[in-house]
Amino acid sequence: METAVNTHPSPQDAFVYAQLVNLVRTGEALTRPALEQATGLGRKLVAQRVQQAMTVGLMEDGDFAPSGGGRAPRLLRFRADAGHVFAGLIGAGEIRAAISTLDGTAVASLHRSWDVADGPEATMSQLQDMFERLAKKTKAEPWSIGIGVPGPVDFSTGQLVAPPIMPGWDGFSVRSWLRERYDAPVWVDNDVNLMALGEWHRGHPVDRRDLLYIKVSTGIGSGLVSGGDVYRGDTGAAGDIGHVQVSDDPTLICRCGQSGCLEAVSGGWGLVRQLTPLAGESPYLAKRLADQGRLTPVDIGTAAAKGDALASRAVLQGARTIGATVASLVNFINPGVVVIGGGMLRSGGEAFEVLAETVMRRATKLATEKITLRPASLDFQEGVVGASLLAIEQLFAPASLGLWIEQGTPVGQAASLHRVAGQH
Ligand SMILES: [Zn+2]
């Protein structure tokens, strides 16, 4: 007996249907015959499901595929413009917001300087204001929302957990705040995890090997994408390398409360603390200190880029220390690609070279034989790109897609989408 196209599919049917849409979306199978081959499903069922996806607006016919002799099959196209996702990246000193189509292409974006220490309410209101402006411009409503934050976050609940540089944010739920204002599922992750995801999908060159992203900025953190997925660990704490101990000096107190941590020694704020009493040795830093009353990591990066001896020495020593820690990670994880990102890149190419050289010298031969070490390539957009991709991936996870594919839109399904995501 034939199944009519419009009957409500069983969960199994929905899963198969979701699989077809995802094969086309990711470009793994782009014709009806290719879909039959990839899934083992019959011609009739594939044709029905493709027709159904077209009816709800998720797919369309494209050009004819190059013919292998017989009749050329029609190429299928995923309609990335069927909906939009909202993405936000909250940094220590800035906020980025973007609205993207369903393939992660930004159609509008905004950037503002902002101090995250102003607390959750003011920060989230600022982000919402940015979203509203972008929404007005694009007439888009969110199908899903992805947010990155500069601290440890419980991925299952979207709550911050004891973030060292975000006073007032401990236990705050970014998800609940946004869910009260938007009828869309909300996904919250650590900023560095999203930077890693952004570089894995969109970095130059695209390289589908496991990718380790190291952010060297005011603080230091890392993110790992393995097999295309962010590795978050048991409780979401994976990658927090800023607090690995690299010095026995008990006076190098870290903002986490311990001493001798990597970021207290080599992070932007650690360098500020070490160089402030020595600023008299550097005309540039002495002037900045006199003008502003304090130094910032940007001042030190700028001084190093200008060739200032004191700042260059500190930045390069920092790069060596970070390189030694990254070498240990490379030995342990054996990534194919290591990407160095964050504000350190603004201090000139030499810091990257020194860090990369240290990794190559300290890590084992087999672990470095095929490794690619490169600077981040998305002009500081990788975090917000990653936040869009997180929102999209969660929406199109087979179990989630199965919930809304019948309607062709997830609007109104936010609560069920969160429930389903909690189960896988
Ligand atoms: Zn620490």
Residues whose N, C-alpha, C, O or C-beta is under 5 A from the ligand:
A	BS01	ZN	G242 H243 C254 R255 C256 Q258 C261
